[in-house]
Amino acid sequence: MDYTPGVFTVERHIRGKWVCDDCETLTQAPLDALRDLLLSEPVLHADATPVPMLVPGKKKTHWVYL
C-alpha cells in the first residue's frame, strides 16, 4: 500500500530507502566516536568465542564467532 500525501505517491521501497539513509546519518557520528576511542587505546582485546546461532528457516544451529 502506498502513502499518498496530496497528489503524488511515494512507493514503499523509496520510503524504506529514506529510512535507511536517515538511520545511517544518525548513527555515523557515534560510530566514528566509538572507533576513535577504541583505536586510541594501546591495546584492543578481541574475543573469538564460538556461539551457537540459529540458521534462518531451519531448526538447526551452527557455530559463529563474535
C-alpha positions as CSV (number, residue, x, y, z in Angstrom):
1,M,0.0,0.0,0.0
2,D,1.4,3.4,-1.0
3,Y,1.4,6.6,1.1
4,T,-0.2,9.4,-0.9
5,P,0.4,12.8,0.5
6,G,-1.6,15.3,-1.6
7,V,-1.3,14.5,-5.3
8,F,1.8,12.3,-5.6
9,T,2.6,8.7,-4.5
10,V,5.8,7.7,-2.7
11,E,6.4,4.0,-3.3
12,R,7.2,1.7,-0.4
13,H,10.8,0.8,-1.5
14,I,11.6,4.6,-1.7
15,R,10.3,5.3,1.8
16,G,12.4,2.3,3.0
17,K,15.5,3.8,1.4
18,W,14.7,7.2,3.1
19,V,14.6,5.5,6.5
20,C,17.8,3.6,5.9
21,D,19.6,6.7,4.8
22,D,18.4,8.7,7.9
23,C,19.4,5.9,10.2
24,E,22.9,5.8,8.6
25,T,23.2,9.5,9.0
26,L,22.1,9.5,12.6
27,T,24.4,6.6,13.7
28,Q,27.5,7.7,11.9
29,A,28.8,10.2,14.4
30,P,28.5,7.9,17.5
31,L,30.1,5.1,15.5
32,D,33.0,7.3,14.5
33,A,33.5,8.5,18.1
34,L,33.5,4.9,19.3
35,R,36.0,3.9,16.6
36,D,38.3,6.8,17.5
37,L,38.1,5.9,21.2
38,L,38.8,2.2,20.7
39,L,41.7,2.9,18.3
40,S,43.3,5.4,20.7
41,E,44.0,2.7,23.3
42,P,47.4,1.0,23.2
43,V,45.8,-2.5,23.4
44,L,42.5,-3.7,21.9
45,H,41.2,-7.0,23.2
46,A,39.2,-9.2,20.9
47,D,37.5,-12.5,21.8
48,A,36.9,-15.3,19.4
49,T,34.4,-17.2,21.4
50,P,32.2,-19.5,19.4
51,V,28.5,-19.2,20.0
52,P,25.6,-21.2,18.5
53,M,23.4,-19.3,16.0
54,L,20.1,-20.4,14.7
55,V,20.1,-20.9,10.9
56,P,17.3,-18.8,9.4
57,G,14.5,-21.0,8.1
58,K,15.8,-24.2,9.7
59,K,15.7,-25.7,13.2
60,K,19.4,-26.2,13.4
61,T,22.2,-24.1,14.8
62,H,25.8,-23.6,13.6
63,W,28.7,-22.1,15.3
64,V,29.8,-18.5,14.7
65,Y,32.5,-16.3,16.2
66,L,31.9,-13.0,18.0
